Amino acid sequence: MDWANTSVAKRSKLNTSTIGKALQTEPTIVYQGYVWDPRNTDHAWIETTTGLFDMSCCDPNEIRNLFTAGDDAKNVAWVECHEQDARYVNAYASHKSIIDKAVIAMTNSGEGRS
């Protein structure tokens, strides 16, 4: 979610919605640290913290409409997490390995499908 470019009205509405309440809970940290990225150099690199939020209380259509590409992303898409989905297999930089960690975390917590 590109929070920095989200309008004040949309932020206010989000804060009182079911989605907003879910996002205010403490996420499960899936990964924290260095990520491979073609923009990395010997003197500058990208690190990230990825959190997994339980959104099971939310309307899936509202969630889909919430997320847009940020300032360094071309687009946002919902993908199936299996080897037959080319978007998943070819996810940018370290994204696939982070998605895999999220799927494992969901499966271990009983939230995901096995």
Backbone torsions as a table, in degrees:
resi	resn	phi	psi	omega
1	MET	NA	132.9	179.6
2	ASP	-89.7	77.2	-174.3
3	TRP	-61.1	-37.6	-177.1
4	ALA	-61.6	-31.1	-178.4
5	ASN	-104.8	13.4	177.4
6	THR	-85.0	132.9	-177.2
7	SER	-62.9	154.8	179.3
8	VAL	-59.9	-40.1	179.6
9	ALA	-63.1	-43.6	180.0
10	LYS	-67.5	-38.6	177.4
11	ARG	-61.9	-44.6	-179.0
12	SER	-62.7	-45.1	178.1
13	LYS	-62.7	-41.5	-179.2
14	LEU	-63.7	-41.3	-177.5
15	ASN	-61.4	-26.7	-179.4
16	THR	-99.2	-3.9	-178.3
17	SER	-85.0	169.9	175.3
18	THR	-60.5	-39.9	178.7
19	ILE	-62.9	-45.8	179.3
20	GLY	-58.7	-41.6	178.9
21	LYS	-65.8	-39.3	178.0
22	ALA	-64.8	-38.6	-179.2
23	LEU	-72.5	-16.2	178.5
24	GLN	-85.8	-5.4	176.8
25	THR	-79.8	164.4	179.6
26	GLU	-75.2	122.4	-179.8
27	PRO	-76.9	159.8	168.3
28	THR	-82.3	120.5	179.2
29	ILE	-74.2	117.6	-177.1
30	VAL	-88.3	-40.9	-179.5
31	TYR	-155.6	143.8	175.6
32	GLN	-144.5	123.8	177.8
33	GLY	142.8	-159.2	-178.3
34	TYR	-65.1	141.5	172.1
35	VAL	-128.1	140.9	175.8
36	TRP	-68.6	136.1	178.4
37	ASP	-156.1	137.5	-178.4
38	PRO	-63.0	-15.7	178.5
39	ARG	-82.6	-11.6	179.9
40	ASN	-62.7	146.9	174.6
41	THR	-131.6	-179.4	176.9
42	ASP	-65.9	-22.5	-174.0
43	HIS	-113.8	-6.5	179.7
44	ALA	-151.7	134.1	-178.1
45	TRP	-149.3	168.7	-176.8
46	ILE	-102.0	133.6	171.0
47	GLU	-122.5	153.4	-177.1
48	THR	-144.6	159.3	167.4
49	THR	-123.4	124.4	-178.0
50	THR	-113.8	124.1	-179.5
51	GLY	-113.4	144.1	178.4
52	LEU	-107.9	118.5	179.5
53	PHE	-103.3	141.7	175.1
54	ASP	-80.8	108.5	-177.7
55	MET	-108.2	17.2	-175.5
56	SER	-63.8	-19.4	179.8
57	CYS	-83.9	-3.4	-172.2
58	CYS	-103.8	155.3	175.8
59	ASP	-72.8	120.9	-178.8
60	PRO	-55.1	-34.5	-179.9
61	ASN	-68.0	-36.9	176.0
62	GLU	-64.7	-40.4	179.9
63	ILE	-64.1	-45.0	-179.6
64	ARG	-58.7	-38.7	-177.3
65	ASN	-78.3	-12.9	-175.0
66	LEU	-79.0	-36.8	-170.3
67	PHE	-93.8	133.5	176.5
68	THR	-134.9	164.1	178.8
69	ALA	-66.7	143.2	177.3
70	GLY	-87.9	-163.8	-174.7
71	ASP	-69.4	-20.2	-179.5
72	ASP	-115.5	14.6	-177.9
73	ALA	-117.5	145.8	177.8
74	LYS	-81.0	-40.0	-177.1
75	ASN	-162.9	170.3	176.7
76	VAL	-125.1	138.3	-180.0
77	ALA	-146.1	148.9	172.1
78	TRP	-90.8	128.4	-177.9
79	VAL	-128.2	154.3	173.0
80	GLU	-79.0	135.8	-178.5
81	CYS	-90.8	72.4	174.8
82	HIS	-150.0	160.2	-172.3
83	GLU	-67.1	-10.8	178.8
84	GLN	-86.2	-11.5	179.4
85	ASP	-93.4	109.1	-176.1
86	ALA	-61.0	-32.4	179.5
87	ARG	-65.6	-35.3	177.3
88	TYR	-72.4	-49.2	-178.1
89	VAL	-60.1	-39.3	-176.0
90	ASN	-102.3	25.5	-179.8
91	ALA	-56.4	148.2	-174.3
92	TYR	-62.5	136.8	172.3
93	ALA	47.6	-123.2	-176.5
94	SER	-89.6	6.7	-173.6
95	HIS	-58.6	-41.9	-178.0
96	LYS	-61.7	-44.4	-179.2
97	SER	-65.5	-32.8	177.3
98	ILE	-71.8	-40.7	176.3
99	ILE	-60.3	-43.1	178.8
100	ASP	-59.1	-40.6	178.2
101	LYS	-64.6	-38.1	178.1
102	ALA	-66.3	-41.7	178.2
103	VAL	-62.1	-42.8	177.9
104	ILE	-62.5	-43.7	179.5
105	ALA	-62.4	-41.5	178.5
106	MET	-65.6	-42.7	-179.3
107	THR	-64.6	-42.5	179.8
108	ASN	-66.8	-28.1	-179.5
109	SER	-88.9	-6.2	179.8
110	GLY	89.5	2.2	-178.3
111	GLU	-83.7	-33.2	-174.2
112	GLY	-90.3	167.8	174.3
113	ARG	-85.1	142.1	178.1
114	SER	-95.3	NA	NA
